[in-house]
Amino acid sequence: MTDFDVSPDYQSQDTRPVAAGWWRRAKAVIIDMLLWSAAEVLPVALAVVGLVMAVDEAADDGSVVVGWVLFAVGVAVFVAVVVWAGWLFGYRQGVTGTTPGKRRLGIRLIDIETGEPPGGSRGLGRWLVPGLINSVVNVFSLIDYLWPTWDDRNQRITDKIFKTQVVEA
């Protein structure tokens, strides 16, 4: 071995990415949540209006049919929005390392070992797993989003599980 051989996983202190701060990450999450919430408004409104029309006792048969159709369309569009969100905030984040909020604030998601985006499946898992855990343990999301405030590497619990980190772009 010569003095010029360097192992491929070596990173000097100068080239190591800087972990993104908690406030920057929080602002990115807020932007992403606003985008997702805006996309959910129309399907939820359609489903609610349709359901009200369908179960209204004073309505005639035509209104009831229209109500059920509106409800079905609202539910179908809501499912499409959830799939879109999984693609944008999960899979695409894993492939590109960014979401709209992360791009706006100049931060990105990387694999700790390679420094590259973690890949679509890990991005999708990183988006999906916290929601599933939170459905069983209701405080998980709160703890997960606050964890970087006291973590040495500014990582969420989810980042630790998937071996990822959010860094400055």
MODELLER restraints for C-alpha pairs under 7 A, 6 or more apart:
rsr = mdl.restraints
at = mdl.atoms
rsr.add(forms.Gaussian(group=physical.xy_distance, feature=features.Distance(at['CA:17:A'], at['CA:167:A']), mean=6.12, stdev=0.5))
rsr.add(forms.Gaussian(group=physical.xy_distance, feature=features.Distance(at['CA:17:A'], at['CA:168:A']), mean=6.89, stdev=0.5))
rsr.add(forms.Gaussian(group=physical.xy_distance, feature=features.Distance(at['CA:18:A'], at['CA:167:A']), mean=5.47, stdev=0.5))
rsr.add(forms.Gaussian(group=physical.xy_distance, feature=features.Distance(at['CA:18:A'], at['CA:168:A']), mean=5.78, stdev=0.5))
rsr.add(forms.Gaussian(group=physical.xy_distance, feature=features.Distance(at['CA:19:A'], at['CA:153:A']), mean=6.72, stdev=0.5))
rsr.add(forms.Gaussian(group=physical.xy_distance, feature=features.Distance(at['CA:19:A'], at['CA:154:A']), mean=6.34, stdev=0.5))
rsr.add(forms.Gaussian(group=physical.xy_distance, feature=features.Distance(at['CA:19:A'], at['CA:166:A']), mean=6.06, stdev=0.5))
rsr.add(forms.Gaussian(group=physical.xy_distance, feature=features.Distance(at['CA:19:A'], at['CA:167:A']), mean=4.17, stdev=0.5))
rsr.add(forms.Gaussian(group=physical.xy_distance, feature=features.Distance(at['CA:19:A'], at['CA:168:A']), mean=6.16, stdev=0.5))
rsr.add(forms.Gaussian(group=physical.xy_distance, feature=features.Distance(at['CA:20:A'], at['CA:107:A']), mean=6.60, stdev=0.5))
rsr.add(forms.Gaussian(group=physical.xy_distance, feature=features.Distance(at['CA:20:A'], at['CA:166:A']), mean=5.78, stdev=0.5))
rsr.add(forms.Gaussian(group=physical.xy_distance, feature=features.Distance(at['CA:20:A'], at['CA:167:A']), mean=4.49, stdev=0.5))
rsr.add(forms.Gaussian(group=physical.xy_distance, feature=features.Distance(at['CA:20:A'], at['CA:168:A']), mean=5.18, stdev=0.5))
rsr.add(forms.Gaussian(group=physical.xy_distance, feature=features.Distance(at['CA:21:A'], at['CA:154:A']), mean=6.85, stdev=0.5))
rsr.add(forms.Gaussian(group=physical.xy_distance, feature=features.Distance(at['CA:22:A'], at['CA:148:A']), mean=6.27, stdev=0.5))
rsr.add(forms.Gaussian(group=physical.xy_distance, feature=features.Distance(at['CA:22:A'], at['CA:149:A']), mean=6.25, stdev=0.5))
rsr.add(forms.Gaussian(group=physical.xy_distance, feature=features.Distance(at['CA:24:A'], at['CA:105:A']), mean=6.70, stdev=0.5))
rsr.add(forms.Gaussian(group=physical.xy_distance, feature=features.Distance(at['CA:28:A'], at['CA:101:A']), mean=4.04, stdev=0.5))
rsr.add(forms.Gaussian(group=physical.xy_distance, feature=features.Distance(at['CA:28:A'], at['CA:102:A']), mean=5.18, stdev=0.5))
rsr.add(forms.Gaussian(group=physical.xy_distance, feature=features.Distance(at['CA:28:A'], at['CA:105:A']), mean=6.47, stdev=0.5))
rsr.add(forms.Gaussian(group=physical.xy_distance, feature=features.Distance(at['CA:29:A'], at['CA:101:A']), mean=6.38, stdev=0.5))
rsr.add(forms.Gaussian(group=physical.xy_distance, feature=features.Distance(at['CA:31:A'], at['CA:101:A']), mean=5.06, stdev=0.5))
rsr.add(forms.Gaussian(group=physical.xy_distance, feature=features.Distance(at['CA:32:A'], at['CA:100:A']), mean=6.44, stdev=0.5))
rsr.add(forms.Gaussian(group=physical.xy_distance, feature=features.Distance(at['CA:32:A'], at['CA:101:A']), mean=5.31, stdev=0.5))
rsr.add(forms.Gaussian(group=physical.xy_distance, feature=features.Distance(at['CA:36:A'], at['CA:85:A']), mean=6.85, stdev=0.5))
rsr.add(forms.Gaussian(group=physical.xy_distance, feature=features.Distance(at['CA:39:A'], at['CA:81:A']), mean=6.73, stdev=0.5))
rsr.add(forms.Gaussian(group=physical.xy_distance, feature=features.Distance(at['CA:40:A'], at['CA:78:A']), mean=6.48, stdev=0.5))
rsr.add(forms.Gaussian(group=physical.xy_distance, feature=features.Distance(at['CA:40:A'], at['CA:81:A']), mean=6.68, stdev=0.5))
rsr.add(forms.Gaussian(group=physical.xy_distance, feature=features.Distance(at['CA:43:A'], at['CA:74:A']), mean=4.30, stdev=0.5))
rsr.add(forms.Gaussian(group=physical.xy_distance, feature=features.Distance(at['CA:43:A'], at['CA:75:A']), mean=6.58, stdev=0.5))
rsr.add(forms.Gaussian(group=physical.xy_distance, feature=features.Distance(at['CA:43:A'], at['CA:77:A']), mean=5.54, stdev=0.5))
rsr.add(forms.Gaussian(group=physical.xy_distance, feature=features.Distance(at['CA:43:A'], at['CA:78:A']), mean=5.17, stdev=0.5))
rsr.add(forms.Gaussian(group=physical.xy_distance, feature=features.Distance(at['CA:44:A'], at['CA:74:A']), mean=6.14, stdev=0.5))
rsr.add(forms.Gaussian(group=physical.xy_distance, feature=features.Distance(at['CA:44:A'], at['CA:78:A']), mean=6.85, stdev=0.5))
rsr.add(forms.Gaussian(group=physical.xy_distance, feature=features.Distance(at['CA:46:A'], at['CA:70:A']), mean=5.83, stdev=0.5))
rsr.add(forms.Gaussian(group=physical.xy_distance, feature=features.Distance(at['CA:46:A'], at['CA:71:A']), mean=6.18, stdev=0.5))
rsr.add(forms.Gaussian(group=physical.xy_distance, feature=features.Distance(at['CA:46:A'], at['CA:74:A']), mean=4.77, stdev=0.5))
rsr.add(forms.Gaussian(group=physical.xy_distance, feature=features.Distance(at['CA:47:A'], at['CA:70:A']), mean=6.17, stdev=0.5))
rsr.add(forms.Gaussian(group=physical.xy_distance, feature=features.Distance(at['CA:47:A'], at['CA:71:A']), mean=4.07, stdev=0.5))
rsr.add(forms.Gaussian(group=physical.xy_distance, feature=features.Distance(at['CA:47:A'], at['CA:72:A']), mean=6.98, stdev=0.5))
rsr.add(forms.Gaussian(group=physical.xy_distance, feature=features.Distance(at['CA:47:A'], at['CA:74:A']), mean=4.37, stdev=0.5))
rsr.add(forms.Gaussian(group=physical.xy_distance, feature=features.Distance(at['CA:47:A'], at['CA:75:A']), mean=6.08, stdev=0.5))
rsr.add(forms.Gaussian(group=physical.xy_distance, feature=features.Distance(at['CA:48:A'], at['CA:71:A']), mean=6.89, stdev=0.5))
rsr.add(forms.Gaussian(group=physical.xy_distance, feature=features.Distance(at['CA:50:A'], at['CA:67:A']), mean=3.93, stdev=0.5))
rsr.add(forms.Gaussian(group=physical.xy_distance, feature=features.Distance(at['CA:50:A'], at['CA:68:A']), mean=5.77, stdev=0.5))
rsr.add(forms.Gaussian(group=physical.xy_distance, feature=features.Distance(at['CA:50:A'], at['CA:70:A']), mean=4.59, stdev=0.5))
rsr.add(forms.Gaussian(group=physical.xy_distance, feature=features.Distance(at['CA:50:A'], at['CA:71:A']), mean=4.37, stdev=0.5))
rsr.add(forms.Gaussian(group=physical.xy_distance, feature=features.Distance(at['CA:51:A'], at['CA:67:A']), mean=5.92, stdev=0.5))
rsr.add(forms.Gaussian(group=physical.xy_distance, feature=features.Distance(at['CA:51:A'], at['CA:68:A']), mean=6.51, stdev=0.5))
rsr.add(forms.Gaussian(group=physical.xy_distance, feature=features.Distance(at['CA:51:A'], at['CA:71:A']), mean=5.61, stdev=0.5))
rsr.add(forms.Gaussian(group=physical.xy_distance, feature=features.Distance(at['CA:53:A'], at['CA:63:A']), mean=6.34, stdev=0.5))
rsr.add(forms.Gaussian(group=physical.xy_distance, feature=features.Distance(at['CA:53:A'], at['CA:64:A']), mean=5.91, stdev=0.5))
rsr.add(forms.Gaussian(group=physical.xy_distance, feature=features.Distance(at['CA:53:A'], at['CA:67:A']), mean=4.64, stdev=0.5))
rsr.add(forms.Gaussian(group=physical.xy_distance, feature=features.Distance(at['CA:54:A'], at['CA:63:A']), mean=6.87, stdev=0.5))
rsr.add(forms.Gaussian(group=physical.xy_distance, feature=features.Distance(at['CA:54:A'], at['CA:64:A']), mean=4.19, stdev=0.5))
rsr.add(forms.Gaussian(group=physical.xy_distance, feature=features.Distance(at['CA:54:A'], at['CA:65:A']), mean=6.79, stdev=0.5))
rsr.add(forms.Gaussian(group=physical.xy_distance, feature=features.Distance(at['CA:54:A'], at['CA:67:A']), mean=4.39, stdev=0.5))
rsr.add(forms.Gaussian(group=physical.xy_distance, feature=features.Distance(at['CA:54:A'], at['CA:68:A']), mean=5.52, stdev=0.5))
rsr.add(forms.Gaussian(group=physical.xy_distance, feature=features.Distance(at['CA:86:A'], at['CA:124:A']), mean=6.56, stdev=0.5))
rsr.add(forms.Gaussian(group=physical.xy_distance, feature=features.Distance(at['CA:88:A'], at['CA:99:A']), mean=6.93, stdev=0.5))
rsr.add(forms.Gaussian(group=physical.xy_distance, feature=features.Distance(at['CA:89:A'], at['CA:99:A']), mean=5.94, stdev=0.5))
rsr.add(forms.Gaussian(group=physical.xy_distance, feature=features.Distance(at['CA:89:A'], at['CA:127:A']), mean=6.69, stdev=0.5))
rsr.add(forms.Gaussian(group=physical.xy_distance, feature=features.Distance(at['CA:90:A'], at['CA:123:A']), mean=4.70, stdev=0.5))
rsr.add(forms.Gaussian(group=physical.xy_distance, feature=features.Distance(at['CA:90:A'], at['CA:124:A']), mean=3.87, stdev=0.5))
rsr.add(forms.Gaussian(group=physical.xy_distance, feature=features.Distance(at['CA:90:A'], at['CA:126:A']), mean=6.79, stdev=0.5))
rsr.add(forms.Gaussian(group=physical.xy_distance, feature=features.Distance(at['CA:90:A'], at['CA:127:A']), mean=4.97, stdev=0.5))
rsr.add(forms.Gaussian(group=physical.xy_distance, feature=features.Distance(at['CA:91:A'], at['CA:120:A']), mean=4.23, stdev=0.5))
rsr.add(forms.Gaussian(group=physical.xy_distance, feature=features.Distance(at['CA:91:A'], at['CA:121:A']), mean=6.25, stdev=0.5))
rsr.add(forms.Gaussian(group=physical.xy_distance, feature=features.Distance(at['CA:91:A'], at['CA:123:A']), mean=5.07, stdev=0.5))
rsr.add(forms.Gaussian(group=physical.xy_distance, feature=features.Distance(at['CA:91:A'], at['CA:124:A']), mean=4.62, stdev=0.5))
rsr.add(forms.Gaussian(group=physical.xy_distance, feature=features.Distance(at['CA:92:A'], at['CA:120:A']), mean=6.25, stdev=0.5))
rsr.add(forms.Gaussian(group=physical.xy_distance, feature=features.Distance(at['CA:93:A'], at['CA:99:A']), mean=5.59, stdev=0.5))
rsr.add(forms.Gaussian(group=physical.xy_distance, feature=features.Distance(at['CA:93:A'], at['CA:123:A']), mean=5.80, stdev=0.5))
rsr.add(forms.Gaussian(group=physical.xy_distance, feature=features.Distance(at['CA:94:A'], at['CA:117:A']), mean=5.81, stdev=0.5))
rsr.add(forms.Gaussian(group=physical.xy_distance, feature=features.Distance(at['CA:94:A'], at['CA:118:A']), mean=5.27, stdev=0.5))
rsr.add(forms.Gaussian(group=physical.xy_distance, feature=features.Distance(at['CA:94:A'], at['CA:119:A']), mean=4.43, stdev=0.5))
rsr.add(forms.Gaussian(group=physical.xy_distance, feature=features.Distance(at['CA:94:A'], at['CA:120:A']), mean=4.42, stdev=0.5))
rsr.add(forms.Gaussian(group=physical.xy_distance, feature=features.Distance(at['CA:94:A'], at['CA:122:A']), mean=6.22, stdev=0.5))
rsr.add(forms.Gaussian(group=physical.xy_distance, feature=features.Distance(at['CA:94:A'], at['CA:123:A']), mean=3.79, stdev=0.5))
rsr.add(forms.Gaussian(group=physical.xy_distance, feature=features.Distance(at['CA:94:A'], at['CA:124:A']), mean=6.88, stdev=0.5))
rsr.add(forms.Gaussian(group=physical.xy_distance, feature=features.Distance(at['CA:95:A'], at['CA:117:A']), mean=5.83, stdev=0.5))
rsr.add(forms.Gaussian(group=physical.xy_distance, feature=features.Distance(at['CA:95:A'], at['CA:118:A']), mean=6.68, stdev=0.5))
rsr.add(forms.Gaussian(group=physical.xy_distance, feature=features.Distance(at['CA:95:A'], at['CA:119:A']), mean=4.64, stdev=0.5))
rsr.add(forms.Gaussian(group=physical.xy_distance, feature=features.Distance(at['CA:95:A'], at['CA:120:A']), mean=4.97, stdev=0.5))
rsr.add(forms.Gaussian(group=physical.xy_distance, feature=features.Distance(at['CA:96:A'], at['CA:117:A']), mean=5.98, stdev=0.5))
rsr.add(forms.Gaussian(group=physical.xy_distance, feature=features.Distance(at['CA:97:A'], at['CA:108:A']), mean=5.03, stdev=0.5))
rsr.add(forms.Gaussian(group=physical.xy_distance, feature=features.Distance(at['CA:97:A'], at['CA:109:A']), mean=4.42, stdev=0.5))
rsr.add(forms.Gaussian(group=physical.xy_distance, feature=features.Distance(at['CA:97:A'], at['CA:110:A']), mean=6.22, stdev=0.5))
rsr.add(forms.Gaussian(group=physical.xy_distance, feature=features.Distance(at['CA:97:A'], at['CA:117:A']), mean=4.82, stdev=0.5))
rsr.add(forms.Gaussian(group=physical.xy_distance, feature=features.Distance(at['CA:98:A'], at['CA:108:A']), mean=5.03, stdev=0.5))
rsr.add(forms.Gaussian(group=physical.xy_distance, feature=features.Distance(at['CA:98:A'], at['CA:109:A']), mean=6.26, stdev=0.5))
rsr.add(forms.Gaussian(group=physical.xy_distance, feature=features.Distance(at['CA:102:A'], at['CA:108:A']), mean=5.97, stdev=0.5))
rsr.add(forms.Gaussian(group=physical.xy_distance, feature=features.Distance(at['CA:106:A'], at['CA:168:A']), mean=6.12, stdev=0.5))
rsr.add(forms.Gaussian(group=physical.xy_distance, feature=features.Distance(at['CA:106:A'], at['CA:169:A']), mean=5.29, stdev=0.5))
rsr.add(forms.Gaussian(group=physical.xy_distance, feature=features.Distance(at['CA:107:A'], at['CA:166:A']), mean=6.62, stdev=0.5))
rsr.add(forms.Gaussian(group=physical.xy_distance, feature=features.Distance(at['CA:107:A'], at['CA:167:A']), mean=5.53, stdev=0.5))
rsr.add(forms.Gaussian(group=physical.xy_distance, feature=features.Distance(at['CA:107:A'], at['CA:168:A']), mean=4.34, stdev=0.5))
rsr.add(forms.Gaussian(group=physical.xy_distance, feature=features.Distance(at['CA:107:A'], at['CA:169:A']), mean=4.70, stdev=0.5))
rsr.add(forms.Gaussian(group=physical.xy_distance, feature=features.Distance(at['CA:108:A'], at['CA:166:A']), mean=5.44, stdev=0.5))
rsr.add(forms.Gaussian(group=physical.xy_distance, feature=features.Distance(at['CA:108:A'], at['CA:167:A']), mean=5.53, stdev=0.5))
rsr.add(forms.Gaussian(group=physical.xy_distance, feature=features.Distance(at['CA:108:A'], at['CA:168:A']), mean=6.31, stdev=0.5))
rsr.add(forms.Gaussian(group=physical.xy_distance, feature=features.Distance(at['CA:108:A'], at['CA:169:A']), mean=5.69, stdev=0.5))
rsr.add(forms.Gaussian(group=physical.xy_distance, feature=features.Distance(at['CA:109:A'], at['CA:117:A']), mean=6.04, stdev=0.5))
rsr.add(forms.Gaussian(group=physical.xy_distance, feature=features.Distance(at['CA:109:A'], at['CA:164:A']), mean=6.75, stdev=0.5))
rsr.add(forms.Gaussian(group=physical.xy_distance, feature=features.Distance(at['CA:109:A'], at['CA:165:A']), mean=5.70, stdev=0.5))
rsr.add(forms.Gaussian(group=physical.xy_distance, feature=features.Distance(at['CA:109:A'], at['CA:166:A']), mean=4.41, stdev=0.5))
rsr.add(forms.Gaussian(group=physical.xy_distance, feature=features.Distance(at['CA:109:A'], at['CA:167:A']), mean=6.36, stdev=0.5))
rsr.add(forms.Gaussian(group=physical.xy_distance, feature=features.Distance(at['CA:110:A'], at['CA:116:A']), mean=5.11, stdev=0.5))
rsr.add(forms.Gaussian(group=physical.xy_distance, feature=features.Distance(at['CA:110:A'], at['CA:117:A']), mean=4.44, stdev=0.5))
rsr.add(forms.Gaussian(group=physical.xy_distance, feature=features.Distance(at['CA:110:A'], at['CA:118:A']), mean=5.72, stdev=0.5))
rsr.add(forms.Gaussian(group=physical.xy_distance, feature=features.Distance(at['CA:110:A'], at['CA:164:A']), mean=5.54, stdev=0.5))
rsr.add(forms.Gaussian(group=physical.xy_distance, feature=features.Distance(at['CA:110:A'], at['CA:165:A']), mean=5.47, stdev=0.5))
rsr.add(forms.Gaussian(group=physical.xy_distance, feature=features.Distance(at['CA:110:A'], at['CA:166:A']), mean=6.27, stdev=0.5))
rsr.add(forms.Gaussian(group=physical.xy_distance, feature=features.Distance(at['CA:111:A'], at['CA:117:A']), mean=5.73, stdev=0.5))
rsr.add(forms.Gaussian(group=physical.xy_distance, feature=features.Distance(at['CA:111:A'], at['CA:118:A']), mean=4.77, stdev=0.5))
rsr.add(forms.Gaussian(group=physical.xy_distance, feature=features.Distance(at['CA:111:A'], at['CA:163:A']), mean=6.20, stdev=0.5))
rsr.add(forms.Gaussian(group=physical.xy_distance, feature=features.Distance(at['CA:111:A'], at['CA:164:A']), mean=4.53, stdev=0.5))
rsr.add(forms.Gaussian(group=physical.xy_distance, feature=features.Distance(at['CA:111:A'], at['CA:165:A']), mean=6.48, stdev=0.5))
rsr.add(forms.Gaussian(group=physical.xy_distance, feature=features.Distance(at['CA:112:A'], at['CA:163:A']), mean=5.85, stdev=0.5))
rsr.add(forms.Gaussian(group=physical.xy_distance, feature=features.Distance(at['CA:112:A'], at['CA:164:A']), mean=5.20, stdev=0.5))
rsr.add(forms.Gaussian(group=physical.xy_distance, feature=features.Distance(at['CA:112:A'], at['CA:165:A']), mean=6.17, stdev=0.5))
rsr.add(forms.Gaussian(group=physical.xy_distance, feature=features.Distance(at['CA:122:A'], at['CA:162:A']), mean=6.73, stdev=0.5))
rsr.add(forms.Gaussian(group=physical.xy_distance, feature=features.Distance(at['CA:126:A'], at['CA:158:A']), mean=6.38, stdev=0.5))
rsr.add(forms.Gaussian(group=physical.xy_distance, feature=features.Distance(at['CA:126:A'], at['CA:162:A']), mean=6.79, stdev=0.5))
rsr.add(forms.Gaussian(group=physical.xy_distance, feature=features.Distance(at['CA:130:A'], at['CA:141:A']), mean=6.51, stdev=0.5))
rsr.add(forms.Gaussian(group=physical.xy_distance, feature=features.Distance(at['CA:130:A'], at['CA:158:A']), mean=6.93, stdev=0.5))
rsr.add(forms.Gaussian(group=physical.xy_distance, feature=features.Distance(at['CA:133:A'], at['CA:140:A']), mean=6.80, stdev=0.5))
rsr.add(forms.Gaussian(group=physical.xy_distance, feature=features.Distance(at['CA:134:A'], at['CA:140:A']), mean=5.15, stdev=0.5))
rsr.add(forms.Gaussian(group=physical.xy_distance, feature=features.Distance(at['CA:134:A'], at['CA:141:A']), mean=6.01, stdev=0.5))
rsr.add(forms.Gaussian(group=physical.xy_distance, feature=features.Distance(at['CA:144:A'], at['CA:156:A']), mean=5.40, stdev=0.5))
rsr.add(forms.Gaussian(group=physical.xy_distance, feature=features.Distance(at['CA:144:A'], at['CA:157:A']), mean=5.43, stdev=0.5))
rsr.add(forms.Gaussian(group=physical.xy_distance, feature=features.Distance(at['CA:144:A'], at['CA:158:A']), mean=6.88, stdev=0.5))
rsr.add(forms.Gaussian(group=physical.xy_distance, feature=features.Distance(at['CA:145:A'], at['CA:156:A']), mean=6.21, stdev=0.5))
rsr.add(forms.Gaussian(group=physical.xy_distance, feature=features.Distance(at['CA:147:A'], at['CA:155:A']), mean=6.98, stdev=0.5))
rsr.add(forms.Gaussian(group=physical.xy_distance, feature=features.Distance(at['CA:147:A'], at['CA:156:A']), mean=5.33, stdev=0.5))
rsr.add(forms.Gaussian(group=physical.xy_distance, feature=features.Distance(at['CA:147:A'], at['CA:157:A']), mean=6.70, stdev=0.5))
rsr.add(forms.Gaussian(group=physical.xy_distance, feature=features.Distance(at['CA:148:A'], at['CA:154:A']), mean=4.19, stdev=0.5))
rsr.add(forms.Gaussian(group=physical.xy_distance, feature=features.Distance(at['CA:148:A'], at['CA:155:A']), mean=4.95, stdev=0.5))
rsr.add(forms.Gaussian(group=physical.xy_distance, feature=features.Distance(at['CA:148:A'], at['CA:156:A']), mean=5.38, stdev=0.5))
rsr.add(forms.Gaussian(group=physical.xy_distance, feature=features.Distance(at['CA:155:A'], at['CA:165:A']), mean=6.00, stdev=0.5))
rsr.add(forms.Gaussian(group=physical.xy_distance, feature=features.Distance(at['CA:159:A'], at['CA:165:A']), mean=5.84, stdev=0.5))
